Amino acid sequence: MSRNIIPRAAVRGTAFGIIFMAFFGTLWAGIGIRGLQGWGFLWLLILSLLIGVILLIGGIVLIMNSKRLSNEMAEGDSQRWKRKNMWFGIIFGLEGVLIAIAAGICGSTNHLDLFVPVMALIVGAHFFPLAHLFQVKIYYITGSLLCLLSVIALFTFPIKVTWGNYRIMVWWTSVGFGSALILWGTGVAVWITGHRLLNKAKNGSEEA
């Protein structure tokens, strides 16, 4: 007799991953919009919010559907999830501290233009321990793409350009929109993974 081996916590973990990608992807899009200095503001804002809301709803629906799953876990699994949540908090907190330090250094040295690509580098780096912690391979790709985007922007793109009446902050725009697309794309991939887990759990429950 088969047994449902997918705990509710596993599905909800993917759901919260989607919500994080939706929220932070939209924040990065906001940085990209700010870098355009007013060009296309309304339409880009509406599009960014729409994408973020769609992903957010996807994560919430996944959480709601996971309520049907068993919340019972073996003692070892329960301890493992507690350790994972603890390390997630440590990694997330360290990321915040490094971003705050980068903001302080860039601000005090009058190099605020540097802050966005440096922040993308820090965010990208934090995905590597998360990938190992939660065994989510796509996070390795996400981290690599964010770091690569930051390096390319720093070493190949101009800081600013003037286009007509607009002075576009190229670093902010390219890194902002690029990071948003990477995070939104990761959110979609995690959403697909979450649904696969949910379907696997349901099928296992029906066979039991």
N, C-alpha and C positions, 0 to 999 in steps of 0.2 A: 504494500500500500504506500503510495507517495505521500509526502508530507510537504506542506508549505514551508519553504526554507527562507523566504524573503521577508524579513521583519519590516514592520511599518517604518522604523527609524531609517532604513536604507532608502526607501522611496521618498520619505520626507527630506532626507539629506540631499537628494538630487533636486527636489522642489525648491529648497532654500538656496541651492546653487543657482537655479534659474532666476530666482528673485534677486539675488545679489548681482548677477550679470545684467538683469534688466535695469536695476537702479544705477549701478556704476557705469554701465554703458551709456545711459542717458546723461549722466553727469559729464562724461567725456565728450559726448556730442555737444553739450552746452559750452565746454571749453572751445571746441572747434567753431561753434557759432560766434562766440565772443571774439575769436581771432579774426573773423571776417569783418569785424568793425561795422556791423549794421547791414551788410549786403545779404539779401535773401533771408533776413532774420525770421519773419513770421512763418514762411513756408517750411523752413528747415526746423524751426522749433516745433511746429505741429507734427511734422514727420517723425522727429526724434521722440516726442512724447507718445505718439501712436505706437511706434515700435516697442518702446519701453512698457507701455500699458498692455500690449498683446502678450509680451513675455511674462509680465507680472501675473496676468490672468491665467496663463498656462501653468505657472508655478502654484497658484492658489488652487486651481482645479485639481492638480496632482495631489496636493495635500488633502483636499476634500475626499478624493477617491481612495486615498490610502487609509481612511478611517475604517474601511471594511477589513483591512488586514489585521492579523494578530499582532499584539504588542508584546507577546511573550518572546523572550530571548534566553538562551543558555547563559549561565552566570559568566562564563568567559567572554561571550559576545557583549554582554552588558558592560563589563569592565573595559572592554576594548573600545566601545563607543564613548564611554566617559573619558578615556585617555585621548581619543581623537578630538573630542570637543574641547578638552583642556589645551591641547597643542594648537588647535585652530585659533583659540583665543590668544595664545602666546604669539603665534605667527602674525595674526591680524594686528595685535597691539604693537609688535615690533615694526611692522610696516608703517603704522601711523606715526610712531616715534621718528622713524627715518625720514618720512615725508615732512614732518614738522621741522626737523633739523635742516633738511634741504631748503625748505621755505625760508627759514631764518638766515641761512648762509647766503642764498641768492638775493634776499631782500637787503641784507646788511652790506653786500658788495655791489649793489646796484646792477645785478644781473638777473632780473626777474624773468627775462626771456628764456633763460636756461631752465627755469623751474619746471615747466610742463614736460619737456623731454626727459629731465632727470626723474621726475615723478613717475613717468611711464616706465622708466628703467627699474625703479624700485618696485612698482606694481608687478611688472613682468617677472622680476626675480622671486617675488613672494609666491608665485604659482608653482615653482619647482618643489619646495617642501610640501605644498598642499597636494600636488600630484602624487608624491610618495605617501603622504599621510592617508589620503582617501583612496589611493589606487585608481585614480582617474587619469588615464593616459593622455587625454586631450588637453589637460592642464599643462603638460610639457610643451605641447604645440602652442598653446595660448601664451605661455611665458616667453617662449622663444620668439614668437612673432612680435610681442610687445617690446622686448629688448632690441630686436632687429630694427623695428620701426624707429625707436628712439635714437639708435646709433646712426641710421641712415639720415634722419632729419638733422642731427647735430653736425654731421660731416659732409653732407651734400646739398642741403637746402639753405637758401638765404634766410636770415632771421625775419625780414620784412620785405614786402614789395608794394609798390604803388600801382593801383589799377584804376584809372579814371580818377574819380573823387574819393576812392577808398584806399586806405593804407592797411593792407592785409598782413596780419602777423602769421607768417608762413609756418613757423614752428608750432604755434598753438593750433592752427587750423589743421595741418597735416597730421600731427600727433593726436589731436582731439578726435577728429573724425575717424582716423585709422584705428585708434584704440577702441572707439565705440563699436565699429564694425567687427573687430576681433572679439570683443566681449559679447556682443549680441549673437555672433556666430557660435561662440562657445555655449551661450545660453540655449540656442536651438539644439545643438548637439547633446547637451545634458538633458534637455526636455525629451528628446528621442530615447535616450538611455533610461530615463525615469519611466517612460511608458512601457518600455520593454520589460523592466523590472516588475511593473504593476501587472502586466499581462502574464508574465511568468508566475507571479504569485497567485493570481486568480486561477490560472490553469492548474497549478499545483493543488490549490484548495478544492477545485472541482473534482480532481482525481482522487483526493484523499478519502 
